[in-house]
């Protein structure tokens, strides 16, 4: 019998998460490191940064 896959659970961003994301944007921290620290996926972080209008990672614009 096939295994059931886990259902994705969306975790809302707290005010501290938003502050940390902005700080990482200014510091140009690599997205992989941010993802591990915040326990979120790289695409999720990029989507939130785009929503906020900030760049992430080394190749920011």
N, CA, C, O and CB atoms as a CASP TS submission, in Angstrom:
PFRMAT TS
TARGET T0000
AUTHOR 0000-0000-0000
METHOD Language model
MODEL 1
PARENT N/A
ATOM      1  N   UNK     1       0.835  -1.180   0.000  1.00  0.00           N
ATOM      2  CA  UNK     1       0.000   0.000   0.000  1.00  0.00           C
ATOM      3  C   UNK     1       0.885   1.250   0.000  1.00  0.00           C
ATOM      4  O   UNK     1       1.913   1.289   0.676  1.00  0.00           O
ATOM      5  CB  UNK     1      -0.953  -0.005   1.217  1.00  0.00           C
ATOM      6  N   UNK     2       0.486   2.246  -0.746  1.00  0.00           N
ATOM      7  CA  UNK     2       1.266   3.479  -0.861  1.00  0.00           C
ATOM      8  C   UNK     2       1.174   4.305   0.417  1.00  0.00           C
ATOM      9  O   UNK     2       0.150   4.319   1.101  1.00  0.00           O
ATOM     10  CB  UNK     2       0.785   4.308  -2.058  1.00  0.00           C
ATOM     11  N   UNK     3       2.274   4.991   0.717  1.00  0.00           N
ATOM     12  CA  UNK     3       2.289   5.856   1.893  1.00  0.00           C
ATOM     13  C   UNK     3       1.526   7.142   1.601  1.00  0.00           C
ATOM     14  O   UNK     3       1.533   7.647   0.478  1.00  0.00           O
ATOM     15  CB  UNK     3       3.740   6.173   2.324  1.00  0.00           C
ATOM     16  N   UNK     4       0.871   7.658   2.629  1.00  0.00           N
ATOM     17  CA  UNK     4       0.189   8.938   2.469  1.00  0.00           C
ATOM     18  C   UNK     4       1.202  10.057   2.644  1.00  0.00           C
ATOM     19  O   UNK     4       2.063  10.000   3.521  1.00  0.00           O
ATOM     20  CB  UNK     4      -0.980   9.084   3.482  1.00  0.00           C
ATOM     21  N   UNK     5       1.090  11.067   1.804  1.00  0.00           N
ATOM     22  CA  UNK     5       2.014  12.190   1.926  1.00  0.00           C
ATOM     23  C   UNK     5       1.501  13.153   2.990  1.00  0.00           C
ATOM     24  O   UNK     5       0.303  13.228   3.264  1.00  0.00           O
ATOM     25  CB  UNK     5       2.188  12.917   0.565  1.00  0.00           C
ATOM     26  N   UNK     6       2.440  13.887   3.581  1.00  0.00           N
ATOM     27  CA  UNK     6       2.065  14.857   4.607  1.00  0.00           C
ATOM     28  C   UNK     6       1.407  16.062   3.956  1.00  0.00           C
ATOM     29  O   UNK     6       1.778  16.469   2.855  1.00  0.00           O
ATOM     30  CB  UNK     6       3.296  15.293   5.434  1.00  0.00           C
ATOM     31  N   UNK     7       0.444  16.618   4.635  1.00  0.00           N
ATOM     32  CA  UNK     7      -0.229  17.809   4.134  1.00  0.00           C
ATOM     33  C   UNK     7       0.589  19.030   4.543  1.00  0.00           C
ATOM     34  O   UNK     7       1.033  19.128   5.687  1.00  0.00           O
ATOM     35  CB  UNK     7      -1.695  17.904   4.674  1.00  0.00           C
ATOM     36  N   UNK     8       0.786  19.956   3.613  1.00  0.00           N
ATOM     37  CA  UNK     8       1.570  21.156   3.896  1.00  0.00           C
ATOM     38  C   UNK     8       0.809  22.045   4.879  1.00  0.00           C
ATOM     39  O   UNK     8      -0.389  22.286   4.729  1.00  0.00           O
ATOM     40  CB  UNK     8       1.885  21.931   2.587  1.00  0.00           C
ATOM     41  N   UNK     9       1.533  22.521   5.883  1.00  0.00           N
ATOM     42  CA  UNK     9       0.938  23.405   6.876  1.00  0.00           C
ATOM     43  C   UNK     9       1.591  24.766   6.726  1.00  0.00           C
ATOM     44  O   UNK     9       2.814  24.882   6.814  1.00  0.00           O
ATOM     45  CB  UNK     9       1.112  22.847   8.330  1.00  0.00           C
ATOM     46  N   UNK    10       0.793  25.790   6.502  1.00  0.00           N
ATOM     47  CA  UNK    10       1.338  27.138   6.337  1.00  0.00           C
ATOM     48  C   UNK    10       1.534  27.777   7.699  1.00  0.00           C
ATOM     49  O   UNK    10       0.623  27.823   8.526  1.00  0.00           O
ATOM     50  CB  UNK    10       0.409  28.010   5.459  1.00  0.00           C
ATOM     51  N   UNK    11       2.739  28.265   7.911  1.00  0.00           N
ATOM     52  CA  UNK    11       3.066  28.935   9.166  1.00  0.00           C
ATOM     53  C   UNK    11       3.164  30.425   8.880  1.00  0.00           C
ATOM     54  O   UNK    11       3.995  30.840   8.073  1.00  0.00           O
ATOM     55  CB  UNK    11       4.400  28.385   9.788  1.00  0.00           C
ATOM     56  N   UNK    12       2.332  31.239   9.525  1.00  0.00           N
ATOM     57  CA  UNK    12       2.383  32.674   9.248  1.00  0.00           C
ATOM     58  C   UNK    12       3.690  33.303   9.714  1.00  0.00           C
ATOM     59  O   UNK    12       4.322  32.819  10.653  1.00  0.00           O
ATOM     60  CB  UNK    12       1.214  33.374   9.912  1.00  0.00           C
ATOM     61  N   UNK    13       4.086  34.382   9.052  1.00  0.00           N
ATOM     62  CA  UNK    13       5.308  35.098   9.418  1.00  0.00           C
ATOM     63  C   UNK    13       5.000  36.038  10.585  1.00  0.00           C
ATOM     64  O   UNK    13       4.049  36.817  10.530  1.00  0.00           O
ATOM     65  CB  UNK    13       5.882  35.892   8.197  1.00  0.00           C
ATOM     66  N   UNK    14       5.814  35.956  11.637  1.00  0.00           N
ATOM     67  CA  UNK    14       5.655  36.854  12.777  1.00  0.00           C
ATOM     68  C   UNK    14       6.380  38.164  12.478  1.00  0.00           C
ATOM     69  O   UNK    14       7.102  38.270  11.487  1.00  0.00           O
ATOM     70  CB  UNK    14       6.200  36.201  14.088  1.00  0.00           C
ATOM     71  N   UNK    15       6.184  39.146  13.330  1.00  0.00           N
ATOM     72  CA  UNK    15       6.873  40.426  13.149  1.00  0.00           C
ATOM     73  C   UNK    15       8.382  40.223  13.255  1.00  0.00           C
ATOM     74  O   UNK    15       9.147  40.879  12.548  1.00  0.00           O
ATOM     75  CB  UNK    15       6.391  41.464  14.196  1.00  0.00           C
ATOM     76  N   UNK    16       8.813  39.320  14.132  1.00  0.00           N
ATOM     77  CA  UNK    16      10.245  39.038  14.275  1.00  0.00           C
ATOM     78  C   UNK    16      10.804  38.389  13.020  1.00  0.00           C
ATOM     79  O   UNK    16      11.937  38.668  12.629  1.00  0.00           O
ATOM     80  CB  UNK    16      10.495  38.135  15.485  1.00  0.00           C
ATOM     81  N   UNK    17      10.013  37.518  12.381  1.00  0.00           N
ATOM     82  CA  UNK    17      10.448  36.884  11.133  1.00  0.00           C
ATOM     83  C   UNK    17      10.651  37.930  10.042  1.00  0.00           C
ATOM     84  O   UNK    17      11.619  37.865   9.283  1.00  0.00           O
ATOM     85  CB  UNK    17       9.421  35.830  10.673  1.00  0.00           C
ATOM     86  N   UNK    18       9.743  38.884   9.968  1.00  0.00           N
ATOM     87  CA  UNK    18       9.834  39.944   8.956  1.00  0.00           C
ATOM     88  C   UNK    18      11.071  40.807   9.210  1.00  0.00           C
ATOM     89  O   UNK    18      11.784  41.160   8.271  1.00  0.00           O
ATOM     90  CB  UNK    18       8.551  40.822   8.961  1.00  0.00           C
ATOM     91  N   UNK    19      11.327  41.147  10.476  1.00  0.00           N
ATOM     92  CA  UNK    19      12.511  41.938  10.823  1.00  0.00           C
ATOM     93  C   UNK    19      13.780  41.187  10.451  1.00  0.00           C
ATOM     94  O   UNK    19      14.715  41.768   9.899  1.00  0.00           O
ATOM     95  CB  UNK    19      12.517  42.280  12.324  1.00  0.00           C
ATOM     96  N   UNK    20      13.810  39.885  10.758  1.00  0.00           N
ATOM     97  CA  UNK    20      14.987  39.075  10.447  1.00  0.00           C
ATOM     98  C   UNK    20      15.208  39.002   8.941  1.00  0.00           C
ATOM     99  O   UNK    20      16.345  39.074   8.474  1.00  0.00           O
ATOM    100  CB  UNK    20      14.838  37.662  11.031  1.00  0.00           C
ATOM    101  N   UNK    21      14.129  38.858   8.184  1.00  0.00           N
ATOM    102  CA  UNK    21      14.238  38.775   6.733  1.00  0.00           C
ATOM    103  C   UNK    21      14.795  40.079   6.153  1.00  0.00           C
ATOM    104  O   UNK    21      15.622  40.051   5.242  1.00  0.00           O
ATOM    105  CB  UNK    21      12.868  38.457   6.112  1.00  0.00           C
ATOM    106  N   UNK    22      14.345  41.209   6.676  1.00  0.00           N
ATOM    107  CA  UNK    22      14.862  42.500   6.225  1.00  0.00           C
ATOM    108  C   UNK    22      16.342  42.649   6.573  1.00  0.00           C
ATOM    109  O   UNK    22      17.125  43.158   5.771  1.00  0.00           O
ATOM    110  CB  UNK    22      14.055  43.647   6.849  1.00  0.00           C
ATOM    111  N   UNK    23      16.720  42.202   7.776  1.00  0.00           N
ATOM    112  CA  UNK    23      18.118  42.284   8.202  1.00  0.00           C
ATOM    113  C   UNK    23      19.006  41.420   7.314  1.00  0.00           C
ATOM    114  O   UNK    23      20.103  41.834   6.938  1.00  0.00           O
ATOM    115  CB  UNK    23      18.259  41.855   9.671  1.00  0.00           C
ATOM    116  N   UNK    24      18.535  40.218   6.978  1.00  0.00           N
ATOM    117  CA  UNK    24      19.301  39.334   6.098  1.00  0.00           C
ATOM    118  C   UNK    24      19.406  39.930   4.698  1.00  0.00           C
ATOM    119  O   UNK    24      20.417  39.754   4.019  1.00  0.00           O
ATOM    120  CB  UNK    24      18.654  37.938   6.034  1.00  0.00           C
ATOM    121  N   UNK    25      18.371  40.626   4.270  1.00  0.00           N
ATOM    122  CA  UNK    25      18.389  41.261   2.956  1.00  0.00           C
ATOM    123  C   UNK    25      19.480  42.326   2.908  1.00  0.00           C
ATOM    124  O   UNK    25      20.239  42.412   1.943  1.00  0.00           O
ATOM    125  CB  UNK    25      17.012  41.879   2.627  1.00  0.00           C
ATOM    126  N   UNK    26      19.547  43.140   3.968  1.00  0.00           N
ATOM    127  CA  UNK    26      20.572  44.194   4.022  1.00  0.00           C
ATOM    128  C   UNK    26      21.973  43.592   4.103  1.00  0.00           C
ATOM    129  O   UNK    26      22.913  44.118   3.507  1.00  0.00           O
ATOM    130  CB  UNK    26      20.328  45.123   5.230  1.00  0.00           C
ATOM    131  N   UNK    27      22.112  42.483   4.843  1.00  0.00           N
ATOM    132  CA  UNK    27      23.417  41.854   5.031  1.00  0.00           C
ATOM    133  C   UNK    27      23.815  40.975   3.849  1.00  0.00           C
ATOM    134  O   UNK    27      24.940  40.478   3.787  1.00  0.00           O
ATOM    135  CB  UNK    27      23.412  41.029   6.299  1.00  0.00           C
ATOM    136  N   UNK    28      22.884  40.787   2.912  1.00  0.00           N
ATOM    137  CA  UNK    28      23.108  39.930   1.740  1.00  0.00           C
ATOM    138  C   UNK    28      23.519  38.502   2.125  1.00  0.00           C
ATOM    139  O   UNK    28      24.432  37.920   1.539  1.00  0.00           O
ATOM    140  CB  UNK    28      24.180  40.547   0.847  1.00  0.00           C
ATOM    141  N   UNK    29      22.828  37.966   3.111  1.00  0.00           N
ATOM    142  CA  UNK    29      23.062  36.593   3.561  1.00  0.00           C
ATOM    143  C   UNK    29      22.566  35.626   2.482  1.00  0.00           C
ATOM    144  O   UNK    29      21.503  35.851   1.903  1.00  0.00           O
ATOM    145  CB  UNK    29      22.346  36.320   4.928  1.00  0.00           C
ATOM    146  N   UNK    30      23.315  34.552   2.201  1.00  0.00           N
ATOM    147  CA  UNK    30      22.848  33.567   1.221  1.00  0.00           C
ATOM    148  C   UNK    30      21.499  32.959   1.643  1.00  0.00           C
ATOM    149  O   UNK    30      21.270  32.696   2.823  1.00  0.00           O
ATOM    150  CB  UNK    30      23.902  32.450   1.046  1.00  0.00           C
ATOM    151  N   UNK    31      20.627  32.745   0.674  1.00  0.00           N
ATOM    152  CA  UNK    31      19.267  32.287   0.948  1.00  0.00           C
ATOM    153  C   UNK    31      19.260  30.912   1.616  1.00  0.00           C
ATOM    154  O   UNK    31      18.383  30.625   2.430  1.00  0.00           O
ATOM    155  CB  UNK    31      18.457  32.242  -0.346  1.00  0.00           C
ATOM    156  N   UNK    32      20.225  30.065   1.280  1.00  0.00           N
ATOM    157  CA  UNK    32      20.291  28.737   1.892  1.00  0.00           C
ATOM    158  C   UNK    32      20.454  28.837   3.406  1.00  0.00           C
ATOM    159  O   UNK    32      19.821  28.096   4.158  1.00  0.00           O
ATOM    160  CB  UNK    32      21.448  27.927   1.291  1.00  0.00           C
ATOM    161  N   UNK    33      21.299  29.747   3.840  1.00  0.00           N
ATOM    162  CA  UNK    33      21.526  29.917   5.277  1.00  0.00           C
ATOM    163  C   UNK    33      20.282  30.473   5.963  1.00  0.00           C
ATOM    164  O   UNK    33      19.944  30.059   7.072  1.00  0.00           O
ATOM    165  CB  UNK    33      22.724  30.845   5.525  1.00  0.00           C
ATOM    166  N   UNK    34      19.608  31.403   5.310  1.00  0.00           N
ATOM    167  CA  UNK    34      18.391  31.974   5.881  1.00  0.00           C
ATOM    168  C   UNK    34      17.331  30.887   6.022  1.00  0.00           C
ATOM    169  O   UNK    34      16.634  30.817   7.034  1.00  0.00           O
ATOM    170  CB  UNK    34      17.863  33.140   5.007  1.00  0.00           C
ATOM    171  N   UNK    35      17.215  30.037   4.997  1.00  0.00           N
ATOM    172  CA  UNK    35      16.214  28.963   5.001  1.00  0.00           C
ATOM    173  C   UNK    35      16.435  28.008   6.168  1.00  0.00           C
ATOM    174  O   UNK    35      15.483  27.614   6.842  1.00  0.00           O
ATOM    175  CB  UNK    35      16.254  28.189   3.677  1.00  0.00           C
ATOM    176  N   UNK    36      17.684  27.638   6.406  1.00  0.00           N
ATOM    177  CA  UNK    36      17.981  26.733   7.519  1.00  0.00           C
ATOM    178  C   UNK    36      17.685  27.390   8.860  1.00  0.00           C
ATOM    179  O   UNK    36      17.132  26.760   9.762  1.00  0.00           O
ATOM    180  CB  UNK    36      19.443  26.287   7.469  1.00  0.00           C
ATOM    181  N   UNK    37      18.057  28.659   8.985  1.00  0.00           N
ATOM    182  CA  UNK    37      17.871  29.366  10.246  1.00  0.00           C
ATOM    183  C   UNK    37      16.382  29.566  10.564  1.00  0.00           C
ATOM    184  O   UNK    37      15.957  29.386  11.705  1.00  0.00           O
ATOM    185  CB  UNK    37      18.587  30.719  10.199  1.00  0.00           C
ATOM    186  N   UNK    38      15.599  29.938   9.547  1.00  0.00           N
ATOM    187  CA  UNK    38      14.183  30.230   9.774  1.00  0.00           C
ATOM    188  C   UNK    38      13.290  29.001   9.620  1.00  0.00           C
ATOM    189  O   UNK    38      12.085  29.069   9.860  1.00  0.00           O
ATOM    190  CB  UNK    38      13.725  31.305   8.819  1.00  0.00           C
ATOM    191  N   UNK    39      13.890  27.875   9.218  1.00  0.00           N
ATOM    192  CA  UNK    39      13.166  26.615   9.007  1.00  0.00           C
ATOM    193  C   UNK    39      12.024  26.782   8.009  1.00  0.00           C
ATOM    194  O   UNK    39      10.891  26.361   8.242  1.00  0.00           O
ATOM    195  CB  UNK    39      12.619  26.090  10.335  1.00  0.00           C
ATOM    196  N   UNK    40      12.371  27.416   6.883  1.00  0.00           N
ATOM    197  CA  UNK    40      11.431  27.595   5.784  1.00  0.00           C
ATOM    198  C   UNK    40      12.146  27.257   4.484  1.00  0.00           C
ATOM    199  O   UNK    40      13.376  27.243   4.433  1.00  0.00           O
ATOM    200  CB  UNK    40      10.863  29.050   5.751  1.00  0.00           C
ATOM    201  N   UNK    41      11.381  26.985   3.439  1.00  0.00           N
ATOM    202  CA  UNK    41      11.994  26.637   2.170  1.00  0.00           C
ATOM    203  C   UNK    41      12.478  27.898   1.444  1.00  0.00           C
ATOM    204  O   UNK    41      12.009  29.006   1.703  1.00  0.00           O
ATOM    205  CB  UNK    41      11.000  25.856   1.293  1.00  0.00           C
ATOM    206  N   UNK    42      13.416  27.696   0.540  1.00  0.00           N
ATOM    207  CA  UNK    42      13.966  28.808  -0.240  1.00  0.00           C
ATOM    208  C   UNK    42      12.870  29.486  -1.071  1.00  0.00           C
ATOM    209  O   UNK    42      12.791  30.714  -1.078  1.00  0.00           O
ATOM    210  CB  UNK    42      15.102  28.309  -1.162  1.00  0.00           C
ATOM    211  N   UNK    43      12.012  28.708  -1.780  1.00  0.00           N
ATOM    212  CA  UNK    43      10.950  29.383  -2.542  1.00  0.00           C
ATOM    213  C   UNK    43       9.985  30.182  -1.653  1.00  0.00           C
ATOM    214  O   UNK    43       9.488  31.231  -2.063  1.00  0.00           O
ATOM    215  CB  UNK    43      10.166  28.356  -3.341  1.00  0.00           C
ATOM    216  N   UNK    44       9.726  29.691  -0.456  1.00  0.00           N
ATOM    217  CA  UNK    44       8.831  30.412   0.460  1.00  0.00           C
ATOM    218  C   UNK    44       9.449  31.744   0.874  1.00  0.00           C
ATOM    219  O   UNK    44       8.760  32.762   0.948  1.00  0.00           O
ATOM    220  CB  UNK    44       8.525  29.554   1.711  1.00  0.00           C
ATOM    221  N   UNK    45      10.748  31.729   1.142  1.00  0.00           N
ATOM    222  CA  UNK    45      11.432  32.965   1.530  1.00  0.00           C
ATOM    223  C   UNK    45      11.485  33.952   0.370  1.00  0.00           C
ATOM    224  O   UNK    45      11.278  35.152   0.557  1.00  0.00           O
ATOM    225  CB  UNK    45      12.851  32.660   2.021  1.00  0.00           C
ATOM    226  N   UNK    46      11.763  33.442  -0.828  1.00  0.00           N
ATOM    227  CA  UNK    46      11.813  34.321  -1.998  1.00  0.00           C
ATOM    228  C   UNK    46      10.441  34.936  -2.277  1.00  0.00           C
ATOM    229  O   UNK    46      10.346  36.106  -2.648  1.00  0.00           O
ATOM    230  CB  UNK    46      12.307  33.545  -3.232  1.00  0.00           C
ATOM    231  N   UNK    47       9.379  34.142  -2.098  1.00  0.00           N
ATOM    232  CA  UNK    47       8.025  34.647  -2.331  1.00  0.00           C
ATOM    233  C   UNK    47       7.690  35.746  -1.328  1.00  0.00           C
ATOM    234  O   UNK    47       7.116  36.770  -1.698  1.00  0.00           O
ATOM    235  CB  UNK    47       6.994  33.502  -2.236  1.00  0.00           C
ATOM    236  N   UNK    48       8.043  35.541  -0.070  1.00  0.00           N
ATOM    237  CA  UNK    48       7.753  36.543   0.958  1.00  0.00           C
ATOM    238  C   UNK    48       8.567  37.814   0.700  1.00  0.00           C
ATOM    239  O   UNK    48       8.049  38.922   0.843  1.00  0.00           O
ATOM    240  CB  UNK    48       8.061  35.980   2.373  1.00  0.00           C
ATOM    241  N   UNK    49       9.824  37.661   0.323  1.00  0.00           N
ATOM    242  CA  UNK    49      10.669  38.819   0.036  1.00  0.00           C
ATOM    243  C   UNK    49      10.104  39.601  -1.147  1.00  0.00           C
ATOM    244  O   UNK    49      10.086  40.832  -1.129  1.00  0.00           O
ATOM    245  CB  UNK    49      12.120  38.376  -0.254  1.00  0.00           C
ATOM    246  N   UNK    50       9.646  38.893  -2.167  1.00  0.00           N
ATOM    247  CA  UNK    50       9.050  39.552  -3.324  1.00  0.00           C
ATOM    248  C   UNK    50       7.796  40.311  -2.916  1.00  0.00           C
ATOM    249  O   UNK    50       7.554  41.428  -3.373  1.00  0.00           O
ATOM    250  CB  UNK    50       8.722  38.529  -4.421  1.00  0.00           C
ATOM    251  N   UNK    51       7.000  39.687  -2.048  1.00  0.00           N
ATOM    252  CA  UNK    51       5.778  40.308  -1.543  1.00  0.00           C
ATOM    253  C   UNK    51       6.096  41.590  -0.773  1.00  0.00           C
ATOM    254  O   UNK    51       5.356  42.571  -0.841  1.00  0.00           O
ATOM    255  CB  UNK    51       5.009  39.326  -0.646  1.00  0.00           C
ATOM    256  N   UNK    52       7.215  41.562  -0.035  1.00  0.00           N
ATOM    257  CA  UNK    52       7.625  42.715   0.764  1.00  0.00           C
ATOM    258  C   UNK    52       8.356  43.763  -0.077  1.00  0.00           C
ATOM    259  O   UNK    52       8.521  44.904   0.356  1.00  0.00           O
ATOM    260  CB  UNK    52       8.515  42.263   1.913  1.00  0.00           C
ATOM    261  N   UNK    53       8.790  43.378  -1.272  1.00  0.00           N
ATOM    262  CA  UNK    53       9.489  44.301  -2.147  1.00  0.00           C
ATOM    263  C   UNK    53      10.970  44.435  -1.838  1.00  0.00           C
ATOM    264  O   UNK    53      11.573  45.472  -2.114  1.00  0.00           O
ATOM    265  CB  UNK    53       8.852  45.634  -2.068  1.00  0.00           C
ATOM    266  N   UNK    54      11.566  43.379  -1.259  1.00  0.00           N
ATOM    267  CA  UNK    54      12.995  43.389  -0.960  1.00  0.00           C
ATOM    268  C   UNK    54      13.671  42.255  -1.718  1.00  0.00           C
ATOM    269  O   UNK    54      13.011  41.314  -2.159  1.00  0.00           O
ATOM    270  CB  UNK    54      13.249  43.258   0.568  1.00  0.00           C
ATOM    271  N   UNK    55      14.989  42.350  -1.868  1.00  0.00           N
ATOM    272  CA  UNK    55      15.749  41.308  -2.522  1.00  0.00           C
ATOM    273  C   UNK    55      16.360  40.371  -1.499  1.00  0.00           C
ATOM    274  O   UNK    55      16.526  40.731  -0.333  1.00  0.00           O
ATOM    275  CB  UNK    55      16.828  41.908  -3.403  1.00  0.00           C
ATOM    276  N   UNK    56      16.696  39.164  -1.941  1.00  0.00           N
ATOM    277  CA  UNK    56      17.342  38.200  -1.056  1.00  0.00           C
ATOM    278  C   UNK    56      18.558  37.613  -1.738  1.00  0.00           C
ATOM    279  O   UNK    56      18.588  37.467  -2.960  1.00  0.00           O
ATOM    280  CB  UNK    56      16.365  37.086  -0.647  1.00  0.00           C
ATOM    281  N   UNK    57      19.553  37.280  -0.950  1.00  0.00           N
ATOM    282  CA  UNK    57      20.721  36.605  -1.460  1.00  0.00           C
ATOM    283  C   UNK    57      21.766  37.540  -2.018  1.00  0.00           C
ATOM    284  O   UNK    57      21.700  38.755  -1.833  1.00  0.00           O
ATOM    285  CB  UNK    57      20.323  35.645  -2.495  1.00  0.00           C
ATOM    286  N   UNK    58      22.730  36.959  -2.704  1.00  0.00           N
ATOM    287  CA  UNK    58      23.879  37.700  -3.198  1.00  0.00           C
ATOM    288  C   UNK    58      23.504  38.532  -4.427  1.00  0.00           C
ATOM    289  O   UNK    58      24.000  39.646  -4.593  1.00  0.00           O
ATOM    290  CB  UNK    58      25.024  36.740  -3.533  1.00  0.00           C
ATOM    291  N   UNK    59      22.644  38.009  -5.275  1.00  0.00           N
ATOM    292  CA  UNK    59      22.305  38.684  -6.542  1.00  0.00           C
ATOM    293  C   UNK    59      21.069  39.555  -6.412  1.00  0.00           C
ATOM    294  O   UNK    59      20.134  39.422  -7.201  1.00  0.00           O
ATOM    295  CB  UNK    59      22.086  37.657  -7.647  1.00  0.00           C
ATOM    296  N   UNK    60      21.049  40.436  -5.437  1.00  0.00           N
ATOM    297  CA  UNK    60      19.899  41.306  -5.218  1.00  0.00           C
ATOM    298  C   UNK    60      19.848  42.417  -6.252  1.00  0.00           C
ATOM    299  O   UNK    60      20.866  42.805  -6.825  1.00  0.00           O
ATOM    300  CB  UNK    60      19.940  41.900  -3.816  1.00  0.00           C
ATOM    301  N   UNK    61      18.655  42.913  -6.475  1.00  0.00           N
ATOM    302  CA  UNK    61      18.469  44.082  -7.338  1.00  0.00           C
ATOM    303  C   UNK    61      17.560  45.052  -6.661  1.00  0.00           C
ATOM    304  O   UNK    61      17.267  46.112  -7.214  1.00  0.00           O
ATOM    305  CB  UNK    61      17.905  43.692  -8.707  1.00  0.00           C
TER
END
